């Protein structure tokens, strides 16, 4: 029988062969163990949320794809009406009180990281009261509806800044307590606001915002600062 000599080259080939065999055996055992373990536990492989290069190094997160969608929101807070007392009367006017806003909108495009939407809303402001000492002279009702463009931009994880700009229809009706006489005014004027939102889930966001309907000398400007929830219909 011919004797086979073992050379350094042959040693290298044998070592590589043994290493490959051991690696394949270990991989087969790991796959079998994972399949058995997965019957009662979470899967062994994590869900892919990042892009990786050929060295299996994370290079960037995979951002969720933007999908145009409708949303609706409800918000409560503190309103302010900029009403003045009758000239020369010396009366005082209560301008602050609770108010609320409801809105519906459509997010239609994402430009770079900013999201743009069109929004239609309604705001009910607290009635202002003109008073003399111990006497309620008059009460004024205020509301506004608006159509505005809304832009949101993410600043940190789940937190966005937002801005609104549009046009509002403002209405005011003043009723005098003693006589029951009333007078009303309405106008179209600029509407604008700013705020911050926090995405609690992909569908729901907590929104803190301030908005103003500019009004005119007859209706007065109206402000509201609210905290509420916006829901995305994805």
RASULKA-V962611 format. One record per residue. N is the residue number from 1. RES is the residue in one letter. PHI is phi in whole degrees, -180 to 180 (none if undefined). PSI is psi in radians with two decimals (NA if undefined). NEAR is the number of other ideal C-beta (glycine too) atoms within 10 Angstrom. Layout:
n,res,phi,psi,near
N,RES,PHI,PSI,NEAR
N,RES,PHI,PSI,NEAR
This chain:
n,res,phi,psi,near
1,X,none,2.41,3
2,X,-78,2.29,4
3,X,-85,2.29,4
4,X,-92,2.16,7
5,X,-86,2.47,6
6,X,-98,2.03,8
7,X,-108,2.87,9
8,X,-56,-0.61,6
9,X,-65,-0.75,8
10,X,-64,-0.67,11
11,X,-58,-0.71,10
12,X,-66,-0.73,10
13,X,-64,-0.75,10
14,X,-64,-0.74,11
15,X,-63,-0.76,10
16,X,-65,-0.67,10
17,X,-64,-0.79,10
18,X,-63,-0.70,10
19,X,-64,-0.74,10
20,X,-64,-0.72,10
21,X,-63,-0.77,10
22,X,-64,-0.70,10
23,X,-64,-0.79,10
24,X,-63,-0.71,10
25,X,-66,-0.73,10
26,X,-65,-0.73,10
27,X,-63,-0.75,10
28,X,-62,-0.71,10
29,X,-66,-0.70,10
30,X,-66,-0.73,11
31,X,-64,-0.76,11
32,X,-64,-0.71,10
33,X,-67,-0.69,11
34,X,-64,-0.76,13
35,X,-62,-0.72,11
36,X,-69,-0.70,10
37,X,-71,-0.55,12
38,X,-68,-0.26,12
39,X,-64,-0.51,6
40,X,-125,-0.02,6
41,X,-136,3.13,9
42,X,-68,2.69,8
43,X,-62,2.62,10
44,X,-69,-0.67,12
45,X,-86,2.25,8
46,X,-70,2.73,8
47,X,-70,2.34,5
48,X,-75,2.08,8
49,X,-124,0.05,9
50,X,-136,2.65,11
51,X,-82,2.48,10
52,X,-127,2.66,11
53,X,-94,-3.02,9
54,X,-69,-0.28,5
55,X,-92,0.15,6
56,X,64,0.57,6
57,X,-104,2.41,8
58,X,-69,2.25,10
59,X,-114,-0.50,9
60,X,-169,2.61,9
61,X,-74,2.66,9
62,X,-88,1.97,9
63,X,-79,2.47,8
64,X,-64,2.51,8
65,X,-72,2.36,6
66,X,-72,2.36,13
67,X,-127,2.09,9
68,X,-56,2.46,12
69,X,-161,2.82,14
70,X,-87,2.73,13
71,X,-147,2.81,20
72,X,-144,2.64,14
73,X,-146,2.74,22
74,X,-135,2.38,14
75,X,-143,2.47,23
76,X,-128,2.67,13
77,X,179,-2.58,17
78,X,-114,2.24,16
79,X,-109,2.77,25
80,X,-136,2.28,20
81,X,-108,2.41,26
82,X,-98,1.21,16
83,X,-100,2.61,21
84,X,-115,2.61,13
85,X,-72,2.84,16
86,X,-57,2.39,13
87,X,-57,2.26,5
88,X,76,0.08,6
89,X,-84,-0.50,11
90,X,77,0.15,8
91,X,-74,2.84,17
92,X,-112,2.75,13
93,X,-127,2.21,17
94,X,-86,2.03,15
95,X,-107,-0.28,19
96,X,-103,2.59,12
97,X,176,3.08,14
98,X,-70,2.59,12
99,X,-151,3.03,24
100,X,-151,2.77,17
101,X,-137,2.45,24
102,X,-125,2.47,14
103,X,-146,2.75,22
104,X,-139,2.46,15
105,X,-150,3.05,22
106,X,-135,2.03,15
107,X,-84,1.97,20
108,X,-110,-0.29,12
109,X,-156,2.67,10
110,X,-120,2.12,15
111,X,-113,1.96,10
112,X,55,-2.01,6
113,X,-105,-0.09,12
114,X,-83,2.45,15
115,X,-109,2.27,19
116,X,-111,2.47,14
117,X,-145,2.80,20
118,X,-112,2.34,14
119,X,-133,2.41,20
120,X,-117,2.28,14
121,X,-146,2.93,23
122,X,-136,2.38,14
123,X,-128,2.26,25
124,X,-107,2.12,16
125,X,-98,2.76,27
126,X,-69,2.44,20
127,X,-63,2.36,19
128,X,-87,2.61,26
129,X,-127,2.21,19
130,X,-96,2.17,22
131,X,-131,2.49,16
132,X,-102,2.99,13
133,X,-53,2.02,7
134,X,67,0.20,5
135,X,-134,2.29,10
136,X,-90,1.93,14
137,X,-78,-0.83,18
138,X,-158,2.76,23
139,X,-130,2.39,17
140,X,-120,2.20,23
141,X,-92,2.44,17
142,X,-133,2.43,27
143,X,-151,2.87,17
144,X,-149,2.52,28
145,X,-119,2.66,15
146,X,-148,2.76,25
147,X,-129,2.14,14
148,X,-143,2.68,22
149,X,-87,2.42,13
150,X,-125,2.28,22
151,X,-121,2.35,15
152,X,-124,2.49,20
153,X,-139,2.21,13
154,X,-73,2.40,14
155,X,-112,-0.73,10
156,X,-140,3.11,6
157,X,-53,2.11,7
158,X,69,0.06,13
159,X,-116,2.31,12
160,X,-131,2.60,20
161,X,-100,2.63,14
162,X,-139,2.70,21
163,X,-141,2.60,16
164,X,-130,2.51,23
165,X,-152,2.21,13
166,X,-171,-2.59,19
167,X,-130,2.49,15
168,X,-123,2.59,25
169,X,-104,1.99,17
170,X,-106,2.48,26
171,X,-134,2.41,18
172,X,-139,2.41,24
173,X,-135,2.09,16
174,X,-104,2.23,20
175,X,-119,2.19,15
176,X,-85,2.25,15
177,X,-65,-0.78,14
178,X,-68,-0.73,9
179,X,-106,-0.35,8
180,X,80,-0.01,7
181,X,-67,2.65,10
182,X,-142,2.80,13
183,X,-148,2.59,12
184,X,-133,2.82,13
185,X,-150,2.67,16
186,X,-149,2.78,16
187,X,-164,2.78,18
188,X,-102,2.35,14
189,X,-154,2.95,19
190,X,-63,2.58,15
191,X,-130,2.32,25
192,X,-154,2.83,17
193,X,-172,3.04,23
194,X,-153,2.76,13
195,X,-174,-2.95,21
196,X,-143,2.51,14
197,X,-130,2.66,21
198,X,-127,2.12,13
199,X,-79,1.79,16
200,X,-73,-0.67,11
201,X,-143,3.02,9
202,X,-60,-0.41,9
203,X,-96,-0.60,13
204,X,-116,2.42,14
205,X,-133,2.49,22
206,X,-92,2.26,14
207,X,-126,2.20,21
208,X,-113,2.16,15
209,X,-151,2.79,22
210,X,-126,2.39,15
211,X,-140,2.62,27
212,X,-136,2.34,20
213,X,-100,2.09,30
214,X,-65,-0.69,19
215,X,66,-2.88,25
216,X,-142,-2.91,14
217,X,-66,-0.42,9
218,X,-86,-0.73,13
219,X,-90,-0.50,26
220,X,77,2.76,23
221,X,-79,2.68,19
222,X,-133,2.30,30
223,X,-118,2.69,19
224,X,-150,2.38,26
225,X,-117,2.15,16
226,X,-134,2.80,22
227,X,-127,2.26,13
228,X,-160,-2.95,20
229,X,-126,2.38,14
230,X,-115,2.34,22
231,X,-117,2.22,14
232,X,-92,2.25,18
233,X,-92,1.35,10
234,X,-82,NA,11
